[in-house]
Amino acid sequence: MLKKDNLFGELLAEFIGAFILIFIGAGSVASLLLNNQSYNMWDIGLMWGAGVTMAIYITGAVSGTHINPAVTITLAVFRDFPKKKVVPYIISQIAGCFTGALVTYALFRKAFLAFEATNGMIRGSASSVQTAGIFTTYPASYLSNIEAMFVEIAITAFLLMVILAIGDAKNANAPQGKYAPFGPILVGLTIAIIGGSFGSLTGFAMNPARDLGPKIFLAVSGWGNIGLPAPNNYFWVPIVGPIIWGLLGAVIYDKGVSRYIVTSVSESDSTIASNKKAA
């Protein structure tokens, strides 16, 4: 019996998961900036990570909760994710992130207006990068686009290594069987520690949809060029860096770790015998 095509459900799940990511993540940054909540980078990273964890618990059984084109493309290249689903998944992810930004803005609209009035800020001006950064990422002022891309390269590669390690059936240290439900917590914790460690450099995008969806929202809701193409044409960095170098994380894990995992005594004996024969 053929498995029923559930593409619509998968795309809807990706949309909902991506929405949750921005809804919780951007909501935490909005509370920090607009309502003077006393958060630090670890707190912000933890809330973004918790948002991802909840998104996985809610939608993972349907789509796997990629909610990130870098993850989708990497799984299509290095695992068995169907390539025909890559573009639809990415469109749903971007749409979900756009909508997450829209709804978060709607809930904080009066707080935005009050902040702009208090600070004499004109939306769309250079100074409004501060409020735009609630939804999307910009590099620290001392980083060039290339330097920022290398930050995104490093942190996205690490994220993909963790995701692949958690999903590796050969990895005895990964949560499997009755412990499988702990996997989403580890993904969220990984995002949190990346945010706490490197978030001050680039805002730890690691996700083209998480960045582009809100930038599109900003571009059509008053921020204009601050959204797209962003100051110094930064928009391409959180797209190119995570997609290309998420693949690097897969190469590092597959070639540097997974291939050396011994899954049984017989396999270990076979490897030893082969090594002796080669010697």
C-alpha positions as a Python dict, from the first residue, in 0.01 Angstrom:
ca = {
    (1, 'M'): (0, 0, 0),
    (2, 'L'): (140, 336, -103),
    (3, 'K'): (197, 595, 163),
    (4, 'K'): (-53, 878, 131),
    (5, 'D'): (95, 1201, 5),
    (6, 'N'): (85, 1444, 296),
    (7, 'L'): (270, 1735, 136),
    (8, 'F'): (5, 1992, 223),
    (9, 'G'): (14, 1888, 588),
    (10, 'E'): (393, 1898, 590),
    (11, 'L'): (399, 2247, 440),
    (12, 'L'): (138, 2367, 688),
    (13, 'A'): (345, 2220, 972),
    (14, 'E'): (657, 2399, 843),
    (15, 'F'): (460, 2725, 826),
    (16, 'I'): (332, 2683, 1182),
    (17, 'G'): (675, 2581, 1316),
    (18, 'A'): (845, 2879, 1151),
    (19, 'F'): (571, 3106, 1283),
    (20, 'I'): (634, 2983, 1637),
    (21, 'L'): (1008, 3043, 1597),
    (22, 'I'): (962, 3413, 1518),
    (23, 'F'): (660, 3461, 1742),
    (24, 'I'): (853, 3353, 2052),
    (25, 'G'): (1198, 3473, 1950),
    (26, 'A'): (1102, 3817, 1823),
    (27, 'G'): (857, 3855, 2110),
    (28, 'S'): (1140, 3812, 2359),
    (29, 'V'): (1354, 4075, 2184),
    (30, 'A'): (1058, 4312, 2163),
    (31, 'S'): (1005, 4279, 2538),
    (32, 'L'): (1375, 4351, 2594),
    (33, 'L'): (1390, 4665, 2381),
    (34, 'L'): (1041, 4812, 2401),
    (35, 'N'): (938, 4720, 2755),
    (36, 'N'): (1281, 4734, 2923),
    (37, 'Q'): (1287, 4372, 3036),
    (38, 'S'): (1619, 4283, 3199),
    (39, 'Y'): (1737, 4006, 2968),
    (40, 'N'): (2093, 3915, 2871),
    (41, 'M'): (2219, 3731, 2561),
    (42, 'W'): (2184, 3395, 2733),
    (43, 'D'): (1822, 3470, 2820),
    (44, 'I'): (1747, 3571, 2462),
    (45, 'G'): (1925, 3265, 2324),
    (46, 'L'): (1735, 3042, 2566),
    (47, 'M'): (1399, 3182, 2455),
    (48, 'W'): (1480, 3141, 2085),
    (49, 'G'): (1592, 2786, 2161),
    (50, 'A'): (1280, 2713, 2364),
    (51, 'G'): (1070, 2842, 2075),
    (52, 'V'): (1238, 2593, 1843),
    (53, 'T'): (1189, 2312, 2096),
    (54, 'M'): (817, 2385, 2126),
    (55, 'A'): (786, 2410, 1748),
    (56, 'I'): (940, 2063, 1714),
    (57, 'Y'): (709, 1913, 1975),
    (58, 'I'): (406, 2067, 1801),
    (59, 'T'): (489, 1999, 1435),
    (60, 'G'): (774, 1748, 1425),
    (61, 'A'): (551, 1443, 1383),
    (62, 'V'): (421, 1587, 1055),
    (63, 'S'): (713, 1757, 880),
    (64, 'G'): (1019, 1693, 1095),
    (65, 'T'): (1020, 2066, 1179),
    (66, 'H'): (1305, 2180, 959),
    (67, 'I'): (1185, 2545, 975),
    (68, 'N'): (1520, 2633, 821),
    (69, 'P'): (1623, 2612, 453),
    (70, 'A'): (1977, 2521, 560),
    (71, 'V'): (1840, 2212, 735),
    (72, 'T'): (1608, 2121, 445),
    (73, 'I'): (1881, 2153, 183),
    (74, 'T'): (2135, 1965, 394),
    (75, 'L'): (1894, 1676, 453),
    (76, 'A'): (1814, 1664, 80),
    (77, 'V'): (2184, 1650, -12),
    (78, 'F'): (2317, 1420, 261),
    (79, 'R'): (2013, 1227, 379),
    (80, 'D'): (1699, 1091, 212),
    (81, 'F'): (1476, 1401, 219),
    (82, 'P'): (1296, 1421, -121),
    (83, 'K'): (1449, 1692, -338),
    (84, 'K'): (1112, 1776, -492),
    (85, 'K'): (997, 1902, -151),
    (86, 'V'): (1288, 2142, -96),
    (87, 'V'): (1141, 2450, -267),
    (88, 'P'): (788, 2409, -121),
    (89, 'Y'): (936, 2362, 227),
    (90, 'I'): (1149, 2676, 194),
    (91, 'I'): (854, 2883, 71),
    (92, 'S'): (645, 2767, 367),
    (93, 'Q'): (929, 2845, 609),
    (94, 'I'): (972, 3200, 475),
    (95, 'A'): (595, 3257, 482),
    (96, 'G'): (573, 3133, 840),
    (97, 'C'): (855, 3363, 952),
    (98, 'F'): (697, 3658, 771),
    (99, 'T'): (366, 3591, 944),
    (100, 'G'): (535, 3545, 1280),
    (101, 'A'): (690, 3890, 1243),
    (102, 'L'): (356, 4038, 1136),
    (103, 'V'): (164, 3899, 1433),
    (104, 'T'): (439, 3991, 1681),
    (105, 'Y'): (438, 4347, 1547),
    (106, 'A'): (60, 4364, 1576),
    (107, 'L'): (74, 4264, 1943),
    (108, 'F'): (349, 4516, 2019),
    (109, 'R'): (228, 4789, 1781),
    (110, 'K'): (157, 5051, 2047),
    (111, 'A'): (488, 4973, 2216),
    (112, 'F'): (665, 5037, 1885),
    (113, 'L'): (484, 5367, 1840),
    (114, 'A'): (562, 5475, 2196),
    (115, 'F'): (930, 5381, 2162),
    (116, 'E'): (964, 5568, 1834),
    (117, 'A'): (793, 5877, 1975),
    (118, 'T'): (999, 5877, 2295),
    (119, 'N'): (1327, 5840, 2107),
    (120, 'G'): (1242, 6068, 1816),
    (121, 'M'): (1293, 5775, 1580),
    (122, 'I'): (1164, 5787, 1225),
    (123, 'R'): (1081, 5443, 1096),
    (124, 'G'): (1293, 5364, 793),
    (125, 'S'): (1578, 5591, 901),
    (126, 'A'): (1923, 5456, 985),
    (127, 'S'): (1843, 5468, 1355),
    (128, 'S'): (1544, 5238, 1309),
    (129, 'V'): (1780, 4944, 1266),
    (130, 'Q'): (1739, 4923, 1642),
    (131, 'T'): (1371, 4831, 1619),
    (132, 'A'): (1415, 4632, 1297),
    (133, 'G'): (1660, 4414, 1488),
    (134, 'I'): (1369, 4285, 1694),
    (135, 'F'): (1265, 4076, 1396),
    (136, 'T'): (1579, 4011, 1196),
    (137, 'T'): (1957, 4015, 1226),
    (138, 'Y'): (2229, 4271, 1160),
    (139, 'P'): (2602, 4243, 1227),
    (140, 'A'): (2794, 4427, 1496),
    (141, 'S'): (2913, 4762, 1361),
    (142, 'Y'): (3278, 4654, 1353),
    (143, 'L'): (3213, 4350, 1130),
    (144, 'S'): (3219, 4355, 751),
    (145, 'N'): (2971, 4142, 557),
    (146, 'I'): (3241, 3884, 487),
    (147, 'E'): (3343, 3868, 852),
    (148, 'A'): (2979, 3830, 954),
    (149, 'M'): (2936, 3552, 700),
    (150, 'F'): (3223, 3359, 857),
    (151, 'V'): (3047, 3387, 1193),
    (152, 'E'): (2730, 3246, 1037),
    (153, 'I'): (2937, 2974, 869),
    (154, 'A'): (3083, 2857, 1199),
    (155, 'I'): (2766, 2861, 1406),
    (156, 'T'): (2543, 2705, 1137),
    (157, 'A'): (2794, 2426, 1075),
    (158, 'F'): (2791, 2352, 1448),
    (159, 'L'): (2410, 2353, 1459),
    (160, 'L'): (2386, 2107, 1169),
    (161, 'M'): (2645, 1880, 1328),
    (162, 'V'): (2431, 1859, 1640),
    (163, 'I'): (2110, 1797, 1444),
    (164, 'L'): (2271, 1519, 1242),
    (165, 'A'): (2429, 1364, 1551),
    (166, 'I'): (2094, 1356, 1729),
    (167, 'G'): (1931, 1191, 1429),
    (168, 'D'): (2210, 940, 1366),
    (169, 'A'): (2080, 590, 1438),
    (170, 'K'): (2439, 467, 1480),
    (171, 'N'): (2513, 720, 1752),
    (172, 'A'): (2465, 543, 2085),
    (173, 'N'): (2486, 876, 2267),
    (174, 'A'): (2193, 1026, 2076),
    (175, 'P'): (1849, 1015, 2240),
    (176, 'Q'): (1678, 710, 2089),
    (177, 'G'): (1390, 482, 2174),
    (178, 'K'): (1211, 598, 2486),
    (179, 'Y'): (1458, 888, 2514),
    (180, 'A'): (1386, 1022, 2163),
    (181, 'P'): (1152, 1295, 2299),
    (182, 'F'): (1457, 1461, 2456),
    (183, 'G'): (1600, 1533, 2110),
    (184, 'P'): (1408, 1862, 2062),
    (185, 'I'): (1537, 1986, 2397),
    (186, 'L'): (1895, 1928, 2285),
    (187, 'V'): (1834, 2119, 1959),
    (188, 'G'): (1685, 2409, 2154),
    (189, 'L'): (1972, 2404, 2401),
    (190, 'T'): (2219, 2412, 2113),
    (191, 'I'): (2054, 2724, 1974),
    (192, 'A'): (2060, 2878, 2321),
    (193, 'I'): (2432, 2821, 2374),
    (194, 'I'): (2512, 2951, 2026),
    (195, 'G'): (2306, 3261, 2100),
    (196, 'G'): (2471, 3311, 2436),
    (197, 'S'): (2819, 3266, 2290),
    (198, 'F'): (2800, 3441, 1951),
    (199, 'G'): (2466, 3622, 1936),
    (200, 'S'): (2628, 3960, 2000),
    (201, 'L'): (2821, 3931, 1671),
    (202, 'T'): (2550, 3866, 1412),
    (203, 'G'): (2230, 3791, 1601),
    (204, 'F'): (2283, 3416, 1534),
    (205, 'A'): (2055, 3387, 1230),
    (206, 'M'): (2170, 3038, 1115),
    (207, 'N'): (1848, 3029, 914),
    (208, 'P'): (1773, 3208, 585),
    (209, 'A'): (1395, 3192, 639),
    (210, 'R'): (1422, 3324, 995),
    (211, 'D'): (1604, 3626, 854),
    (212, 'L'): (1450, 3683, 511),
    (213, 'G'): (1085, 3641, 611),
    (214, 'P'): (1103, 3920, 873),
    (215, 'K'): (1313, 4138, 640),
    (216, 'I'): (1037, 4117, 380),
    (217, 'F'): (789, 4215, 651),
    (218, 'L'): (1005, 4513, 747),
    (219, 'A'): (1039, 4623, 386),
    (220, 'V'): (660, 4646, 341),
    (221, 'S'): (570, 4785, 684),
    (222, 'G'): (758, 5115, 699),
    (223, 'W'): (1121, 5020, 748),
    (224, 'G'): (1184, 5011, 373),
    (225, 'N'): (1551, 4971, 283),
    (226, 'I'): (1637, 4890, 644),
    (227, 'G'): (1454, 4563, 578),
    (228, 'L'): (1564, 4501, 220),
    (229, 'P'): (1833, 4518, 103),
    (230, 'A'): (1935, 4616, 463),
    (231, 'P'): (2226, 4851, 546),
    (232, 'N'): (2537, 4769, 345),
    (233, 'N'): (2327, 4518, 144),
    (234, 'Y'): (2357, 4274, 434),
    (235, 'F'): (2049, 4072, 335),
    (236, 'W'): (2247, 3807, 145),
    (237, 'V'): (2479, 3714, 433),
    (238, 'P'): (2224, 3524, 649),
    (239, 'I'): (2106, 3348, 332),
    (240, 'V'): (2433, 3240, 172),
    (241, 'G'): (2626, 3166, 491),
    (242, 'P'): (2382, 2923, 654),
    (243, 'I'): (2282, 2741, 333),
    (244, 'I'): (2632, 2676, 201),
    (245, 'W'): (2795, 2609, 533),
    (246, 'G'): (2518, 2403, 680),
    (247, 'L'): (2641, 2160, 417),
    (248, 'L'): (2989, 2192, 564),
    (249, 'G'): (2857, 2083, 903),
    (250, 'A'): (2717, 1770, 741),
    (251, 'V'): (3049, 1693, 573),
    (252, 'I'): (3236, 1738, 901),
    (253, 'Y'): (2996, 1514, 1091),
    (254, 'D'): (2967, 1243, 826),
    (255, 'K'): (3335, 1227, 733),
    (256, 'G'): (3486, 1317, 1068),
    (257, 'V'): (3258, 1142, 1316),
    (258, 'S'): (2979, 921, 1186),
    (259, 'R'): (3197, 704, 961),
    (260, 'Y'): (3407, 605, 1263),
    (261, 'I'): (3119, 502, 1489),
    (262, 'V'): (3144, 130, 1566),
    (263, 'T'): (2796, -16, 1590),
    (264, 'S'): (2877, -374, 1690),
    (265, 'V'): (3154, -602, 1811),
    (266, 'S'): (3164, -777, 1475),
    (267, 'E'): (3205, -447, 1296),
    (268, 'S'): (3487, -355, 1533),
    (269, 'D'): (3657, -691, 1467),
    (270, 'S'): (3610, -643, 1092),
    (271, 'T'): (3770, -298, 1108),
    (272, 'I'): (4067, -433, 1306),
    (273, 'A'): (4109, -719, 1061),
    (274, 'S'): (4099, -481, 766),
    (275, 'N'): (4356, -258, 927),
    (276, 'K'): (4586, -557, 990),
    (277, 'K'): (4542, -672, 633),
    (278, 'A'): (4623, -326, 502),
    (279, 'A'): (4934, -317, 721),
}
